[in-house]
Amino acid sequence: MSLAVFLAVMLAALLHAGWNAIIKTGLSKQTSMLILSVGHAAIGAVVAASNPWPAAEVWPWLFASGLIHMAYQLFLAYAYDQGDLSRVYPIARGAAPLIVMVVSLLWLADEMGAWDYIGVSVLGLGILLMARGVFSNGESRRLLPFALGSAAATAGYTLADGLGARVSGAPVTYVGWLMMLSAAFYTPAAIALKGRAVLRADAKGWALGFVAAAASFGAYAIAVWAMTVAPLALVAALRETSILFAVVLGWLLFNERIDRMKGIAAVLIVLGAVLTRL
């Protein structure tokens, strides 16, 4: 993986943590996620309108990923109803790179060296330690099934989009269409689960939601592009350094407690990311 790709993925990680912090604030989490989806669709429409129509072989990947993204958004919003940013985020993101690594090893042609595997393993250990507090600190265990569902969906869309973007040959255009489809699937699902109240938000809520949408779109466009030029498992692993950014944002914005275990876990996450560069 080149230095340019590495730095781009790190920027995507920061943007990803940032939009999750916005979702955690203020409104009902499903309402915030719905506004995010509307913003995604608006940005995606602009991107799609200025680029050629995707080829026929790309559409199965887009529809599959759109459905997986819908599940991801639902699980993540429910998880944030139950726990802190610095606790939900590591669990939600933590299992995904390890799942992707196993699938990549078994069924894909991506090549990974010894340091890559060591780096992903260290990163995974750090993520597991970061999530441990849900048991040791008496935090709500109700967040676990939702966070783990989000992790499974993250692994699913990472694989689908990495392969789909390679088939399309146009990663940004691919993401544009994906975001429109994801919004089309998520909106009726959110209304069905929460009723029309999920549509209610003030001007500030809509503004914050669109800022989150821009950050999310940028983060994922960078990540999907990176997956076309670097091994899927490495990109997925490096994206998980967003956990470090999320912990810092949780501390700064929400006064969340940063204990010794979180500090150790953060160091392991950074070390894992560095090892994947060797």
N, C-alpha and C positions, 0 to 999 in steps of 0.2 A: 504494500500500500504506500503510495507516494505521500510526501509531506503535505501537498496541496489538498489531497483527498482527506487526510487525517484532520487537518485544520477545519475543513469544510464540515466534516461530521461533528467535530466538537462544537462548532457554531450552531449546528442543527440541534445538538443536545441542549445548549443553553436556551434556544428558542422554545424547545419542547417543554423544558421545566417552567419557563415563563408563562406559557399559555395554560399549563396546568394550575399554576398559582392563581391566575385570573379566574379560572373555573371554580376554584376553592372559595373565592370571596363572594360576599353579597347574596345574590339571588338563590332560589332553588337550583340545585346542581343540574337537574334535568333541563330547567329553563336556560341556564347558562350554556349547557351543551347544545341545546336547540339553536340558540343564537349563533353559537360557533358554527354549526352546520349551515345555517343560512349564509353566514359570511363566507364559508368554504364554497358554497354553490355560486355565489356572486363572483368571487375571484376565479373559480374554475370556468365559469361561463366566458369571462373575458379571455382567459388563456385559450380555451377551446375555439372561440370564434376567430382567433388570429392564427390558427394552425390547421393543417390538413386533418380530415376526418380519420380516426383510427382504422386500421385494416381489420378485416373480418376476424382474423385469428386472435386479435387483442381483446375482443369483447367478452369472451368467456372469463378471462382473467379479471376484467373490470367489474363484471357483475358479481363474481365470487368475492372479490375484495370489498366491494361495496357492502355486501351482506355481512362480511366479517367485521368491517369497520362499524357498522350499526351495532353489532353485539359489543364491540369494544367500548363504544361510547356509553351504551346503557350500563354495562358493568362498572365502568370507571366512575360515572356520576353517582351510582348507588354506593360505591365504596367511599367516595368523598363525603357522603352523608353520614358515614360511620366513623371516620378517623381523620387524623392529621395528614397534611401534605407530606411531611417527612417520614411518615410511617406507611401510608397507603402507596405512595409512589414507588418506593423500593420493592414492595411486594408485587405490585402490579407490573412493574418492569422487569423484576428480577429473574423470573424463570424463563422469560422469552429467549434470551440469547443462547441459553443452554439447550432449549428445545430446537432452536434453529441450527445449532452446531451439530446435534445428533442427526437431524434430518439431512443436513448438507453432507455429512460424512457418509451416510447410508445411501442416499439417492442422487446427489448432485455431483458435478465434476469439479467443484472448486477445490483448489489445492491449499492446504494449510500445513505449516511447519510445526516443529516441536514447541517453539516459543509461543506460537499462536495458541496452541492448546493449553499451555501453562498459563498464558495471560487470561484466556477465557475462564479457566478454572479458578484462578485467583480472584478475578472479577466476580464470578459467581459466589465464591465464599464471602466476599465483602457484602454482596447483596443479601445473602442469607443472614449474616450477622446484623445488618441494618434492619431486617424485618423481625428479628428475634424479640424486640420490645413489645410486640403485640401480646406476648405471653408474660414476659417478666415485669412489665410495667402496669399490668392490669387494664390494658386498653381493650376496646370493644372487639371481641372476636367475630362479631357479625360482619366485619369488613372483609374477612378472609375469603369466603366463597366468591364475593364480587371482585376482589383484587386478583384472585387466582383465575377467575373467568376472563378478566381483562388481560392477564399475562398470556393465557392460551390464545386469545384473539390476536394479541400482538405478534405472537409467533406465527400464527396463520397468515395475517396480512403481510408480514415481512417476507415470507416465502412467496406468497402469491404475487406481491408487487415487484419483488426482485426479479422473478421470472417473467412476469407480464411486461415490465418495463424493458427487459432485454428483447422480448418478442416485438414490442412496439418500435424500438429504436429511437423513441422521442420521450424521455422520462418526464419532462415538465408537462407536455401535452397529456401524457398518461395520467399524471396527478390531477390535472384540471378536470378531466372527465370523471376520474374516480371520486373527487370531492362532490361533484354534482350528483352522482349516483348514490353516494353515501348519505347525502342530505335527503334525497328522495326516499330512501329506505328508513332513515332514522326518524324523520318528522312524524309520519303516521304511527310509528311504533311508540314514540314518546307520548303522543296524544292519546293513544289507546291505553297506555299504562297510567298516565297522570291526569287525563282529561284536558279540557280547553284551558284550565288554569295555567298549564305549562307555557302558554303563549303570552302570558302577561309579564311585561317588563317595562321599566321606565327608560328614559332617554340615556341615562348613564349606563344602565345595564346593556342596552344595545350597543353603545359606543365601546364599552369594555369588551363585549363579545366579538365585535368586529376587529378590535386590536388583537385579541386572542386568535381569531381566525387567520389574520395576516401572519402572525408568528407561527401558527401551526402549519399553514400552507408552505411557508418558506422552509420550515424545519423538515417537512416531509418531502418536499421537492428536492432538497439537497440530499436527503437520505436515499431516496429512490435513484437519483443520479449516481450516487456513490456505489449503490448496489449493482450498477451496470459496469463499473470499472474496477471493482474490488470484490473479494469473496464475501458472500452474504453473511456468514457467521461473524466475520471480523467487523463489518459495518454494524451489525446488530449489537455486538459487544461494546463497541466504542460509543454507540448511542446511549448505552446505559450509564455513561459518566454524567448524564443529565441528572442522575440521582444525587450526585454531589451538589450540583446547582440547586436542586429542589430542597435539599437539607438547608443550604444557606438561605434560600428564599423563605423557607418555613420559619427559620430563626429570625430573619430580619422583618418579615411582613406580619407574621402571626404569633411571634413570641413563643415558638415551639421550643421545648427543652432539647438541648444538645448535650447528651451524656457521653461518658467515656466510650461506651460501646458504639455509639454513632460515629465518634471520632475515629476509632480503629477501623470501622467498616468503611468510612470515607477514604482512609489511607489505602486500604486494600483495593478499593475500586479504582483509585488513581493508579496504583501500581499495576493492576491488571491491564489498564489501558496502555500504560507505557510498555509492558511486556509484549503486547501485540504489535508494537512498532519495531521490535528487535529483529 
